[in-house]
Amino acid sequence: MAEWTYNNKPFDSEMIGDYIGFVYEITDTENKMKYIGKKKFWSKVTRPPLKGKTRKRRSVKESDWQQYYGSSKEVKELVENTGDWRFKRKILHLCTTLGEMTYLEMKEQIDREVLLKPDEYYNAFIGGKIHRNHVKNLHK
């Protein structure tokens, strides 16, 4: 499996710290096409209540980010049919809030004009709602 890199160095679970997710670039080494997306490090788990109790139990666990290859149908099919060896996975931004993650993903997608370059990017959709408060940590 291709590892995730950040600043050209391998990135693993021990480096997550206070970050909740990241914006990434996946590159197909065969045709040089790319995919820009975002992924959370954590996912919520809801379990049934304990015997005699009524409240569901909620907790957080590490997501499948280490095995993740994006939400692009094309990329998923390529990984399944030809293998993950052909992809490089790079973390572009580590994020501390969901709003920051959404903003930086959309900014990368717009700056790179992913929808206007179908021969260079697998991305077929850009979306998200972002409020000014979501990106207050990014103010310069």
C-alpha positions as CSV (number, residue, x, y, z in Angstrom):
1,M,0.0,0.0,0.0
2,A,1.3,3.5,-0.9
3,E,2.0,5.4,2.2
4,W,0.8,9.0,3.0
5,T,3.6,11.6,2.9
6,Y,3.6,15.1,4.4
7,N,6.5,17.5,3.4
8,N,8.1,14.6,1.6
9,K,8.2,12.4,4.7
10,P,6.1,9.4,5.7
11,F,3.1,10.3,7.8
12,D,1.5,7.9,10.3
13,S,-1.0,7.7,13.2
14,E,1.5,8.9,15.8
15,M,1.9,12.2,14.0
16,I,-1.9,13.1,14.1
17,G,-1.7,15.1,17.3
18,D,-4.5,17.7,17.5
19,Y,-5.4,17.6,13.8
20,I,-8.8,16.3,12.8
21,G,-8.1,15.8,9.2
22,F,-6.2,16.7,6.1
23,V,-6.4,17.9,2.4
24,Y,-4.6,15.6,0.0
25,E,-3.4,15.0,-3.5
26,I,-3.4,11.5,-5.0
27,T,-1.3,11.1,-8.2
28,D,-1.7,8.3,-10.7
29,T,1.9,7.5,-11.6
30,E,0.8,5.8,-14.9
31,N,-1.0,8.8,-16.5
32,K,0.0,11.6,-14.1
33,M,-3.7,12.5,-13.4
34,K,-4.5,13.7,-9.9
35,Y,-7.3,13.9,-7.4
36,I,-7.7,16.6,-4.7
37,G,-9.8,15.8,-1.6
38,K,-10.1,15.8,2.2
39,K,-10.3,13.1,4.8
40,K,-10.9,13.0,8.6
41,F,-8.6,11.2,10.9
42,W,-11.4,10.2,13.2
43,S,-14.9,8.7,12.8
44,K,-17.8,8.5,15.3
45,V,-19.0,5.2,16.6
46,T,-22.4,4.6,18.1
47,R,-23.0,1.5,20.1
48,P,-26.2,0.2,21.8
49,P,-26.9,1.1,25.4
50,L,-25.5,-1.0,28.2
51,K,-28.0,-3.5,29.8
52,G,-30.6,-1.6,31.8
53,K,-29.6,1.8,30.3
54,T,-31.3,3.8,27.6
55,R,-28.6,6.1,26.2
56,K,-26.6,5.0,23.2
57,R,-22.8,4.9,23.8
58,R,-20.8,7.2,21.5
59,S,-17.1,7.2,21.1
60,V,-14.5,8.1,18.5
61,K,-12.1,5.8,16.7
62,E,-9.4,6.3,14.1
63,S,-10.9,6.3,10.6
64,D,-9.8,4.3,7.6
65,W,-7.5,7.2,6.4
66,Q,-4.5,5.0,6.0
67,Q,-6.2,2.8,3.4
68,Y,-8.1,5.7,1.8
69,Y,-7.8,6.5,-1.9
70,G,-10.4,9.2,-2.3
71,S,-14.1,9.2,-3.2
72,S,-13.5,9.3,-7.0
73,K,-15.3,6.4,-8.6
74,E,-12.5,6.2,-11.3
75,V,-9.7,6.1,-8.7
76,K,-11.5,3.5,-6.6
77,E,-12.0,1.3,-9.7
78,L,-8.3,1.7,-10.7
79,V,-7.1,0.7,-7.2
80,E,-9.5,-2.3,-7.2
81,N,-8.6,-3.5,-10.7
82,T,-4.9,-2.6,-11.1
83,G,-3.7,-2.2,-7.5
84,D,-2.7,0.7,-5.3
85,W,1.0,0.5,-6.4
86,R,0.4,3.1,-9.1
87,F,-0.7,5.9,-6.8
88,K,1.3,8.4,-4.7
89,R,-0.6,10.0,-1.7
90,K,0.5,13.3,-0.4
91,I,-1.0,15.4,2.4
92,L,-1.1,19.0,1.4
93,H,-2.6,20.6,4.6
94,L,-3.2,19.3,8.1
95,C,-6.4,20.9,9.6
96,T,-7.7,21.6,13.1
97,T,-11.3,22.2,12.2
98,L,-13.8,20.8,9.7
99,G,-14.5,24.3,8.2
100,E,-10.8,24.8,7.7
101,M,-10.5,21.4,6.0
102,T,-13.5,22.2,3.6
103,Y,-12.1,25.6,2.8
104,L,-8.6,24.4,2.0
105,E,-9.9,21.5,-0.1
106,M,-12.1,23.9,-2.1
107,K,-9.3,26.5,-2.4
108,E,-6.9,23.8,-3.8
109,Q,-9.5,22.6,-6.2
110,I,-10.3,26.1,-7.5
111,D,-6.7,27.3,-7.6
112,R,-5.8,24.2,-9.7
113,E,-9.0,24.5,-11.8
114,V,-9.7,20.8,-11.4
115,L,-13.1,21.0,-13.1
116,L,-11.7,22.8,-16.2
117,K,-8.9,20.2,-16.6
118,P,-10.5,16.8,-17.0
119,D,-7.3,15.5,-18.7
120,E,-5.3,16.3,-15.5
121,Y,-7.7,15.7,-12.6
122,Y,-10.1,13.0,-11.7
123,N,-12.2,15.5,-9.7
124,A,-15.7,15.9,-11.1
125,F,-17.4,17.8,-8.2
126,I,-16.6,20.7,-5.9
127,G,-18.9,21.6,-3.1
128,G,-19.1,22.8,0.5
129,K,-20.6,25.5,2.7
130,I,-18.1,27.6,4.6
131,H,-18.7,30.5,7.1
132,R,-16.2,33.1,8.0
133,N,-16.0,31.6,11.5
134,H,-14.9,28.3,10.1
135,V,-11.6,29.7,8.8
136,K,-10.7,32.2,11.6
137,N,-7.5,30.2,12.3
138,L,-6.4,30.9,8.7
139,H,-6.5,34.7,8.9
140,K,-3.2,36.4,8.1
